[in-house]
Amino acid sequence: MADEPSLTRWSFMDFKMFYDAKFGRKRMPETENGQKPDKPLSNGSSSAVTSNGNVHVKNTSEMAIYEQFQSQARSSTITNGVLSAQTDERPQKALLPPFESAEMRNLAESLSRDIIRGSPDVQWESIKGLENAKRLLKEAVVMPIKYPKYFTGLLSPWKGILLFGPPGTGKTMLAKAVATECKTTFFNISASSVVSKWRGDSEKLIKVLFELARHHAPSTIFLDEIDAIISQRGEGNSEHEASRRLKTELLIQMDGLTKTDELVFVLAATNLPWQLDAAMLRRLEKRILVPLPEPEARRAMFEELLPLQPGEEELPYDLLVEKTEGYSGSDIRLLCKEAAMQPLRRVMVLLEDRQEVVPEDELPKVGPIRPEDIETALKNTRPSAHMHAHRYAKFNDDYGSQIIQ
């Protein structure tokens, strides 16, 4: 084997040619002029080598993160798994900050699935009522991002905001409006995102979450149903050690030695604010009540969900507003859905009498909603969130944030 190259002088192409000749590798396809290509195949978008039909891509973990959060609003390219946008207002950062271990990097990849890229497309105008809550949110979150010059020193932005109120009143809608308006990196976090069955992983997930948020600042961490994560500590003997460690890590990350000047908002929502730990209430500096809709807001909801059609009988909006005292926004939507089902039920009775299936182009037209349909819907729909209204009012008097005119 005198013709073989010296082992100490082999290049990659030398080894590849020798391996193909020795073990009968599949020959590369020839070009039009009968010559073999000099370079291995590549897909043109990443550094790859084609071997037996398999593409080996470098940085496969980063490629997975990129594929999950590919932006639809701009054209982008992939270079070694790193997202490089061609048109953007600010320079792109790496998808993950440098971590000290592969374990922390894997936890960061799992949390990156909870990043909402792109706008949820919920405008302030699409939320009826809640003027006090919207104004406080604009003051606490939106304005510091738009005009950072004014929010320095003593006027530094609030880092923690709590939305509390009865279920179905629009707390999550307000969070979506904040994500739409601010255009920040939005982390939608629930208990399943930061609770792990492995010992020690829950508090590490909290730490990695805030490191990711600081890396992608300005960012907003939305903790939905925060009472499931950090209820009051030390209640009886039912609290597990792992749960206490998770709560302690969350408190430390929100206000501890790791606190930095990066703009990271914590936006939390709960239906049970009186179950939150006192230390967490202190860190959630703005506590905003999201109450049941007022009469004006209820009328606006009915006019949007049950609009008047030309030539149809006018609906009793005044009766609806009067009869729905104590209804939440979710209850009002269910009421309108029940009213809209009445004309469809009349059509379904006719269809059930026929033995054969009616073709789609021959289906009868659904009639308009009548005033008696509204009365039937009011009888069949009950409010679901009015039981603890007095407790929310008392909590708001004790801890809530108000705008003093």
Backbone hydrogen bonds in HBPLUS format (Angstrom, degrees):
<---DONOR---> <-ACCEPTOR-->    atom                        ^
c    i                          cat <-CA-CA->   ^        H-A-AA   ^      H-
h    n   atom  resd res      DA  || num        DHA   H-A  angle D-A-AA Bond
n    s   type  num  typ     dist DA aas  dist angle  dist       angle   num
A0004-GLU N   A0001-MET O   3.26 MM   3  5.54 158.4  2.31 102.8 109.3     1
A0009-ARG N   A0006-SER O   2.96 MM   3  5.32 155.3  2.02 109.9 118.0     2
A0015-PHE N   A0011-SER O   3.07 MM   4  6.35 164.5  2.10 150.7 154.0     3
A0016-LYS N   A0012-PHE O   2.92 MM   4  6.15 159.0  1.96 149.4 155.8     4
A0017-MET N   A0013-MET O   2.95 MM   4  6.10 163.0  1.98 148.3 151.9     5
A0018-PHE N   A0014-ASP O   3.03 MM   4  6.21 162.7  2.06 150.8 155.7     6
A0019-TYR N   A0015-PHE O   2.80 MM   4  5.95 159.3  1.84 152.1 158.3     7
A0020-ASP N   A0016-LYS O   2.96 MM   4  6.10 160.0  2.00 148.2 153.2     8
A0021-ALA N   A0017-MET O   3.07 MM   4  6.23 157.5  2.13 143.8 149.9     9
A0022-LYS N   A0018-PHE O   2.87 MM   4  5.95 150.5  1.95 146.5 155.0    10
A0023-PHE N   A0019-TYR O   3.00 MM   4  5.96 170.4  2.01 151.7 153.8    11
A0024-GLY N   A0020-ASP O   3.01 MM   4  5.30 117.6  2.41 132.1 139.2    12
A0025-ARG N   A0020-ASP O   3.16 MM   5  4.48 144.1  2.30 115.6 124.8    13
A0031-THR N   A0035-GLN O   2.85 MM   4  5.49 172.4  1.85 152.4 154.9    14
A0034-GLY N   A0031-THR O   3.07 MM   3  5.29 159.2  2.11 111.3 114.6    15
A0051-SER N   A0054-ASN O   3.06 MM   3  5.32 167.0  2.08 149.2 152.8    16
A0054-ASN N   A0051-SER O   2.95 MM   3  5.32 167.2  1.96 118.4 121.8    17
A0063-MET N   A0059-ASN O   3.04 MM   4  6.38 152.6  2.12 148.9 157.6    18
A0064-ALA N   A0060-THR O   3.02 MM   4  6.26 150.1  2.11 144.6 151.1    19
A0065-ILE N   A0061-SER O   3.19 MM   4  6.55 155.6  2.25 144.4 150.3    20
A0066-TYR N   A0062-GLU O   2.91 MM   4  6.17 160.2  1.95 150.9 156.5    21
A0067-GLU N   A0063-MET O   2.92 MM   4  6.15 162.5  1.95 152.6 156.7    22
A0068-GLN N   A0064-ALA O   3.14 MM   4  6.35 145.1  2.27 143.6 152.1    23
A0069-PHE N   A0065-ILE O   3.27 MM   4  6.49 149.1  2.37 148.2 155.2    24
A0069-PHE N   A0066-TYR O   3.17 MM   3  5.36 124.5  2.50  99.6 112.9    25
A0077-THR N   A0084-SER O   3.37 MM   7  5.69 170.1  2.38 139.7 142.1    26
A0084-SER N   A0077-THR O   3.28 MM   7  5.69 169.2  2.29 161.0 160.1    27
A0079-THR N   A0082-VAL O   3.32 MM   3  5.39 166.0  2.34 141.3 145.4    28
A0082-VAL N   A0079-THR O   3.09 MM   3  5.39 166.3  2.11 112.8 117.2    29
A0105-ARG N   A0101-SER O   3.28 MM   4  6.57 150.7  2.38 138.9 147.1    30
A0106-ASN N   A0102-ALA O   2.95 MM   4  6.19 152.0  2.03 147.4 154.0    31
A0107-LEU N   A0103-GLU O   3.08 MM   4  6.41 153.3  2.16 146.8 153.9    32
A0108-ALA N   A0104-MET O   2.95 MM   4  6.20 149.2  2.05 142.2 150.9    33
A0109-GLU N   A0105-ARG O   2.97 MM   4  6.28 148.5  2.08 145.5 153.7    34
A0110-SER N   A0106-ASN O   3.15 MM   4  6.47 151.5  2.23 143.6 150.3    35
A0111-LEU N   A0107-LEU O   3.05 MM   4  6.36 152.4  2.13 145.9 153.3    36
A0112-SER N   A0108-ALA O   2.92 MM   4  6.07 139.1  2.09 142.7 153.8    37
A0114-ASP N   A0111-LEU O   2.92 MM   3  5.63 162.0  1.96 120.5 126.2    38
A0115-ILE N   A0112-SER O   3.21 MM   3  5.39 165.8  2.23 109.3 111.4    39
A0188-ASN N   A0114-ASP O   2.96 MM  74  5.41 166.9  1.98 159.6 155.2    40
A0116-ILE N   A0186-PHE O   2.81 MM  70  5.42 171.3  1.82 167.7 170.5    41
A0126-SER N   A0123-GLN O   3.16 MM   3  5.36 140.6  2.33 100.4 111.0    42
A0127-ILE N   A0124-TRP O   3.17 MM   3  5.62 163.2  2.20 112.4 117.6    43
A0134-LYS N   A0130-LEU O   2.97 MM   4  6.18 164.2  1.99 155.7 160.4    44
A0135-ARG N   A0131-GLU O   2.95 MM   4  6.05 158.3  2.00 146.8 152.7    45
A0136-LEU N   A0132-ASN O   3.05 MM   4  6.24 160.2  2.09 147.4 152.5    46
A0137-LEU N   A0133-ALA O   3.00 MM   4  6.18 156.8  2.05 148.2 154.5    47
A0138-LYS N   A0134-LYS O   2.96 MM   4  6.17 158.5  2.01 148.1 153.8    48
A0139-GLU N   A0135-ARG O   3.02 MM   4  6.21 155.6  2.08 144.9 151.7    49
A0140-ALA N   A0136-LEU O   2.91 MM   4  6.07 147.9  2.02 144.6 153.3    50
A0141-VAL N   A0137-LEU O   2.84 MM   4  5.70 160.3  1.88 152.9 156.7    51
A0143-MET N   A0138-LYS O   2.87 MM   5  5.91 172.8  1.87 167.5 165.3    52
A0145-ILE N   A0142-VAL O   3.16 MM   3  5.52 132.6  2.39 106.5 118.6    53
A0146-LYS N   A0142-VAL O   3.10 MM   4  6.39 156.7  2.16 153.1 160.3    54
A0147-TYR N   A0143-MET O   2.79 MM   4  5.73 168.1  1.81 160.7 163.8    55
A0151-PHE N   A0148-PRO O   3.24 MM   3  5.28 134.2  2.46  97.5 109.5    56
A0155-LEU N   A0152-THR O   3.09 MM   3  5.17 141.2  2.24 135.9 126.4    57
A0156-SER N   A0153-GLY O   3.18 MM   3  5.44 141.2  2.34 118.0 115.7    58
A0266-VAL N   A0159-LYS O   2.81 MM 107  6.00 149.8  1.90 142.7 152.7    59
A0286-LYS N   A0160-GLY O   3.15 MM 126  6.46 172.6  2.16 155.8 157.0    60
A0161-ILE N   A0266-VAL O   2.84 MM 105  6.21 164.2  1.87 168.1 170.3    61
A0268-ALA N   A0161-ILE O   2.82 MM 107  6.18 171.2  1.83 166.1 168.5    62
A0162-LEU N   A0286-LYS O   2.67 MM 124  6.08 162.9  1.70 164.7 170.9    63
A0288-ILE N   A0162-LEU O   2.74 MM 126  6.01 162.2  1.77 178.3 174.2    64
A0163-LEU N   A0268-ALA O   2.72 MM 105  6.05 161.1  1.75 151.4 157.7    65
A0270-THR N   A0163-LEU O   3.04 MM 107  6.54 147.5  2.14 161.3 168.2    66
A0164-PHE N   A0288-ILE O   3.04 MM 124  6.32 166.2  2.06 157.5 161.1    67
A0290-VAL N   A0164-PHE O   2.75 MM 126  5.89 156.9  1.80 157.5 161.7    68
A0330-SER N   A0168-GLY O   3.05 MM 162  4.84 144.2  2.18 137.9 144.7    69
A0174-LEU N   A0170-GLY O   3.01 MM   4  6.18 149.3  2.11 142.4 149.4    70
A0175-ALA N   A0171-LYS O   3.14 MM   4  6.49 151.1  2.22 142.4 150.1    71
A0176-LYS N   A0172-THR O   2.97 MM   4  6.29 152.6  2.05 146.4 153.6    72
A0177-ALA N   A0173-MET O   2.92 MM   4  6.21 149.1  2.02 144.4 153.2    73
A0178-VAL N   A0174-LEU O   2.94 MM   4  6.26 149.0  2.04 145.9 154.2    74
A0179-ALA N   A0175-ALA O   3.01 MM   4  6.34 156.8  2.06 146.9 152.9    75
A0180-THR N   A0176-LYS O   2.91 MM   4  6.15 148.3  2.01 143.8 152.8    76
A0181-GLU N   A0177-ALA O   2.87 MM   4  5.98 161.8  1.90 149.7 154.4    77
A0182-CYS N   A0178-VAL O   2.91 MM   4  5.83 168.5  1.92 152.6 156.1    78
A0183-LYS N   A0179-ALA O   3.35 MM   4  5.80 151.6  2.44 128.3 134.9    79
A0185-THR N   A0218-PRO O   3.31 MM  33  6.65 164.0  2.34 146.8 144.7    80
A0220-THR N   A0185-THR O   2.82 MM  35  6.17 159.0  1.86 157.0 160.7    81
A0187-PHE N   A0220-THR O   2.83 MM  33  6.14 171.4  1.83 167.6 170.5    82
A0222-PHE N   A0187-PHE O   2.77 MM  35  5.87 168.6  1.79 165.9 169.8    83
A0189-ILE N   A0222-PHE O   2.84 MM  33  5.79 158.7  1.88 159.9 167.0    84
A0224-ASP N   A0189-ILE O   3.16 MM  35  6.51 154.2  2.22 171.9 176.6    85
A0193-SER N   A0190-SER O   3.03 MM   3  5.41 145.9  2.15 107.5 117.6    86
A0195-VAL N   A0191-ALA O   3.10 MM   4  5.95 124.7  2.42 152.1 164.2    87
A0201-ASP N   A0198-TRP O   3.21 MM   3  5.67 164.3  2.24 126.5 130.8    88
A0205-LEU N   A0201-ASP O   2.84 MM   4  6.03 147.8  1.95 147.2 155.3    89
A0206-ILE N   A0202-SER O   3.15 MM   4  6.52 149.9  2.24 144.2 151.7    90
A0207-LYS N   A0203-GLU O   3.08 MM   4  6.34 159.4  2.12 144.3 149.5    91
A0208-VAL N   A0204-LYS O   2.85 MM   4  6.08 164.1  1.88 152.7 157.1    92
A0209-LEU N   A0205-LEU O   2.87 MM   4  5.93 150.5  1.95 142.2 150.7    93
A0210-PHE N   A0206-ILE O   3.22 MM   4  6.52 159.8  2.27 150.7 153.3    94
A0211-GLU N   A0207-LYS O   3.05 MM   4  6.32 150.4  2.14 145.3 154.3    95
A0212-LEU N   A0208-VAL O   2.85 MM   4  6.06 157.4  1.90 152.0 157.5    96
A0213-ALA N   A0209-LEU O   2.95 MM   4  6.21 155.4  2.01 144.1 151.4    97
A0214-ARG N   A0210-PHE O   2.90 MM   4  6.07 156.8  1.96 144.5 150.0    98
A0215-HIS N   A0211-GLU O   2.94 MM   4  6.06 146.3  2.06 140.0 149.8    99
A0216-HIS N   A0212-LEU O   2.96 MM   4  6.19 150.7  2.05 149.6 156.4   100
A0217-ALA N   A0214-ARG O   3.43 MM   3  4.97 164.9  2.46  97.8  98.5   101
A0219-SER N   A0263-LEU O   3.09 MM  44  6.63 153.0  2.17 155.6 163.8   102
A0265-PHE N   A0219-SER O   2.97 MM  46  6.39 165.2  2.00 156.4 157.5   103
A0221-ILE N   A0265-PHE O   2.76 MM  44  6.10 168.9  1.77 161.9 164.2   104
A0267-LEU N   A0221-ILE O   2.76 MM  46  5.89 158.0  1.80 147.4 155.1   105
A0223-LEU N   A0267-LEU O   2.81 MM  44  6.20 149.2  1.90 144.0 154.5   106
A0269-ALA N   A0223-LEU O   3.09 MM  46  6.43 152.9  2.16 157.6 152.8   107
A0225-GLU N   A0269-ALA O   2.91 MM  44  5.48 114.2  2.35 124.8 143.1   108
A0228-ALA N   A0225-GLU O   3.12 MM   3  5.97 161.6  2.15 121.2 125.8   109
A0226-ILE N   A0269-ALA O   3.06 MM  43  6.14 155.4  2.12 152.6 158.7   110
A0229-ILE N   A0226-ILE O   2.93 MM   3  5.26 152.0  2.01 109.7 118.6   111
A0230-ILE N   A0226-ILE O   3.05 MM   4  6.31 168.1  2.06 168.9 170.1   112
A0232-GLN N   A0275-GLN O   3.01 MM  43  6.03 125.8  2.32 160.5 161.3   113
A0244-ARG N   A0240-HIS O   3.11 MM   4  6.45 154.2  2.18 149.1 156.1   114
A0245-ARG N   A0241-GLU O   3.00 MM   4  6.30 153.2  2.07 149.6 156.9   115
A0246-LEU N   A0242-ALA O   3.04 MM   4  6.29 155.5  2.10 146.5 152.8   116
A0247-LYS N   A0243-SER O   3.06 MM   4  6.34 161.6  2.10 149.2 153.6   117
A0248-THR N   A0244-ARG O   2.95 MM   4  6.14 159.4  1.99 147.5 153.4   118
A0249-GLU N   A0245-ARG O   2.95 MM   4  6.15 160.3  1.99 149.6 154.4   119
A0250-LEU N   A0246-LEU O   3.03 MM   4  6.27 158.2  2.08 149.9 155.6   120
A0251-LEU N   A0247-LYS O   3.02 MM   4  6.28 157.4  2.08 149.5 155.3   121
A0252-ILE N   A0248-THR O   2.97 MM   4  6.20 154.3  2.03 148.1 155.4   122
A0253-GLN N   A0249-GLU O   2.93 MM   4  6.11 161.3  1.96 151.5 156.1   123
A0254-MET N   A0250-LEU O   3.09 MM   4  6.21 150.1  2.18 142.9 150.4   124
A0255-ASP N   A0251-LEU O   3.15 MM   4  6.26 152.6  2.23 144.0 150.4   125
A0259-LYS N   A0256-GLY O   3.16 MM   3  5.55 165.1  2.18 113.5 116.5   126
A0275-GLN N   A0272-LEU O   3.16 MM   3  5.78 165.9  2.18 118.3 122.7   127
A0276-LEU N   A0273-PRO O   3.20 MM   3  5.56 168.9  2.21 113.9 117.2   128
A0280-MET N   A0277-ASP O   3.15 MM   3  5.31 123.8  2.48  99.1 112.7   129
A0281-LEU N   A0277-ASP O   3.06 MM   4  6.42 153.6  2.13 150.3 158.1   130
A0282-ARG N   A0278-ALA O   3.11 MM   4  6.40 147.1  2.23 142.6 150.5   131
A0283-ARG N   A0279-ALA O   3.29 MM   4  6.58 148.1  2.40 136.8 144.4   132
A0284-LEU N   A0280-MET O   2.94 MM   4  6.21 143.6  2.07 149.5 159.9   133
A0285-GLU N   A0283-ARG O   3.07 MM   2  5.45 120.8  2.44 106.3  90.1   134
A0401-SER N   A0287-ARG O   2.68 MM 114  5.33 149.0  1.78 160.7 155.4   135
A0298-ARG N   A0294-GLU O   2.89 MM   4  6.19 157.2  1.94 158.2 165.6   136
A0299-ARG N   A0295-PRO O   2.97 MM   4  6.19 158.5  2.02 149.3 154.4   137
A0300-ALA N   A0296-GLU O   3.07 MM   4  6.31 156.9  2.13 143.9 150.1   138
A0301-MET N   A0297-ALA O   2.98 MM   4  6.25 150.7  2.07 145.9 153.9   139
A0302-PHE N   A0298-ARG O   2.97 MM   4  6.27 161.1  2.00 152.3 156.7   140
A0303-GLU N   A0299-ARG O   2.94 MM   4  6.15 159.8  1.98 151.4 157.0   141
A0304-GLU N   A0300-ALA O   3.08 MM   4  6.21 139.3  2.25 137.6 147.6   142
A0305-LEU N   A0301-MET O   2.86 MM   4  6.03 164.2  1.89 156.2 160.5   143
A0306-LEU N   A0302-PHE O   2.80 MM   4  5.51 155.8  1.86 143.4 150.4   144
A0312-GLU N   A0309-GLN O   3.17 MM   3  5.64 158.6  2.22 138.6 136.9   145
A0317-TYR N   A0315-LEU O   2.91 MM   2  5.79 126.6  2.20 113.2  97.2   146
A0320-LEU N   A0316-PRO O   3.12 MM   4  6.46 156.7  2.18 148.2 154.8   147
A0321-VAL N   A0317-TYR O   2.93 MM   4  6.24 161.5  1.97 156.4 160.5   148
A0322-GLU N   A0318-ASP O   3.03 MM   4  6.19 155.8  2.09 144.3 151.1   149
A0323-LYS N   A0319-LEU O   2.93 MM   4  6.04 157.0  1.99 151.5 157.1   150
A0327-TYR N   A0324-THR O   3.16 MM   3  5.40 159.5  2.20 131.1 129.0   151
A0332-ILE N   A0328-SER O   3.00 MM   4  6.31 155.0  2.06 151.9 158.4   152
A0333-ARG N   A0329-GLY O   3.11 MM   4  6.34 151.5  2.20 141.0 148.3   153
A0334-LEU N   A0330-SER O   3.07 MM   4  6.37 155.3  2.14 145.2 151.6   154
A0335-LEU N   A0331-ASP O   2.90 MM   4  6.17 149.7  1.99 146.1 155.0   155
A0336-CYS N   A0332-ILE O   2.99 MM   4  6.26 160.5  2.03 150.6 154.5   156
A0337-LYS N   A0333-ARG O   2.95 MM   4  6.18 150.7  2.04 144.5 153.2   157
A0338-GLU N   A0334-LEU O   2.92 MM   4  6.13 152.3  1.99 145.2 152.3   158
A0339-ALA N   A0335-LEU O   2.98 MM   4  6.29 152.7  2.06 146.5 154.1   159
A0340-ALA N   A0336-CYS O   2.95 MM   4  6.16 154.0  2.02 144.9 151.8   160
A0341-MET N   A0337-LYS O   3.04 MM   4  6.23 125.7  2.35 136.2 149.7   161
A0341-MET N   A0338-GLU O   3.24 MM   3  5.12 137.5  2.43  91.5 103.3   162
A0342-GLN N   A0339-ALA O   3.34 MM   3  5.64 149.6  2.44 104.4 112.0   163
A0345-ARG N   A0341-MET O   2.87 MM   4  6.10 147.2  1.98 153.3 162.8   164
A0346-ARG N   A0342-GLN O   3.26 MM   4  6.59 150.0  2.35 148.1 155.1   165
A0347-VAL N   A0343-PRO O   3.27 MM   4  6.62 148.1  2.38 141.6 149.4   166
A0348-MET N   A0344-LEU O   2.92 MM   4  6.20 153.3  1.99 148.2 156.1   167
A0349-VAL N   A0345-ARG O   3.05 MM   4  6.30 144.4  2.18 145.4 153.2   168
A0351-LEU N   A0347-VAL O   3.07 MM   4  6.43 151.9  2.16 147.2 155.5   169
A0352-GLU N   A0348-MET O   2.93 MM   4  6.08 149.4  2.03 147.2 154.2   170
A0354-ARG N   A0351-LEU O   3.24 MM   3  5.56 150.0  2.34 105.2 113.3   171
A0362-GLU N   A0359-PRO O   3.06 MM   3  5.37 151.9  2.14 107.7 116.5   172
A0363-LEU N   A0360-GLU O   3.41 MM   3  5.43 170.3  2.42 106.4 108.0   173
A0373-ASP N   A0370-ARG O   2.98 MM   3  5.19 134.0  2.20 102.2 115.2   174
A0374-ILE N   A0371-PRO O   3.10 MM   3  5.19 125.7  2.41  97.0 110.4   175
A0375-GLU N   A0371-PRO O   3.26 MM   4  6.69 154.0  2.33 146.9 153.0   176
A0376-THR N   A0372-GLU O   3.02 MM   4  6.25 153.6  2.09 142.7 149.7   177
A0377-ALA N   A0373-ASP O   2.99 MM   4  6.18 155.9  2.05 143.9 150.3   178
A0378-LEU N   A0374-ILE O   2.97 MM   4  6.25 151.5  2.05 148.1 155.8   179
A0379-LYS N   A0375-GLU O   3.16 MM   4  6.41 145.2  2.29 140.8 149.2   180
A0380-ASN N   A0376-THR O   3.12 MM   4  6.37 140.8  2.28 142.8 153.3   181
A0381-THR N   A0377-ALA O   3.07 MM   4  6.05 120.0  2.45 144.8 157.1   182
A0391-ARG N   A0388-HIS O   3.07 MM   3  5.28 126.7  2.37 101.4 115.1   183
A0392-TYR N   A0388-HIS O   3.20 MM   4  6.59 156.1  2.26 155.3 161.3   184
A0393-ALA N   A0389-ALA O   3.07 MM   4  6.33 155.0  2.13 146.5 153.6   185
A0394-LYS N   A0390-HIS O   2.99 MM   4  6.21 154.4  2.06 142.6 148.9   186
A0395-PHE N   A0391-ARG O   2.91 MM   4  6.13 161.3  1.95 148.4 153.7   187
A0396-ASN N   A0392-TYR O   2.89 MM   4  6.03 152.4  1.96 144.2 152.2   188
A0397-ASP N   A0393-ALA O   2.98 MM   4  6.24 147.4  2.09 141.7 150.3   189
A0398-ASP N   A0394-LYS O   3.00 MM   4  6.26 145.6  2.12 144.8 154.1   190
A0399-TYR N   A0395-PHE O   2.81 MM   4  5.87 167.6  1.82 157.3 160.2   191
A0400-GLY N   A0396-ASN O   2.84 MM   4  4.09 135.1  2.04 108.6 120.3   192
